[in-house]
Amino acid sequence: MKEKDSKVIIITGASSGIGEVTAKLLAKNGASVVLAARREDRLKSIVHAIEQTGGQAVYRKTDVTSPEDMKKLAQVAFERYGRIDVLINNAGLQPLSRLDTLRIQEWDEAIDVNIKGVLHGIAAVLPRMRRQQSGHIINISSLLGQKVIPMTAVYSATKFAVRAITEGLRQEESPTSRIRATSISPGMIDTGVHDNPEWPSISPDRVAAAIAYVIDQPEDTTINDILIRPTLQTI
């Protein structure tokens, strides 16, 4: 039996793209998935699709910028399934603009979702995982969390922060509470955001497969950092 079978997995940003595809794959493989996003109609549709194929899924409309929302999401998972094995912090915004455009509100929103949202997710599940002496927190960063190009300064900063938080979590928790920490950094993924036919992209299925692989490792092994990019991508 694979490690992800029967695991309880929370996924934020689950209403589309990487989150939706990952939820469907993990449920197909036997996990019980708890989906979170702001678009309730999409969450209902995805849960229905998973249940139609025999999978286990529930959802809660959630704003990751709210610590209380994230605590309630974790409570839903625990009350329904009795434990929390994996949190996938996938919700994110991708602002692309030059700094001299001064899009301050857009910058604030990206910081709130991409950085604070990850921290709120960790805060919501960490106490239970510590009591369990097991758990796995997977944070979705970006290729642009490893390099900066024009128009990505703020987005790159938030995704650099995600990688730093993940590494800090690993150092603090893995040796004592056995909680695993993973950062996954996609390059150009065909999610419908900022599509450009001149930019090579790959399906979110590729990222979902990587997430499944990471979860599938034995408890004594952690894949800490994965970078995924299209073969044709130059940056």
PyMOL commands that set and color helices and strands:
alter all, ss='L'
color gray80, all
select helices_A, chain A and resi 17-28+40-52+67-81+99-101+104-132+143-145+153-177+204-215
alter helices_A, ss='H'
color red, helices_A
select strands_A, chain A and resi 8-12+32-37+56-61+86-89+135-140+179-186+225-228
alter strands_A, ss='S'
color yellow, strands_A
deselect
rebuild
show_as cartoon
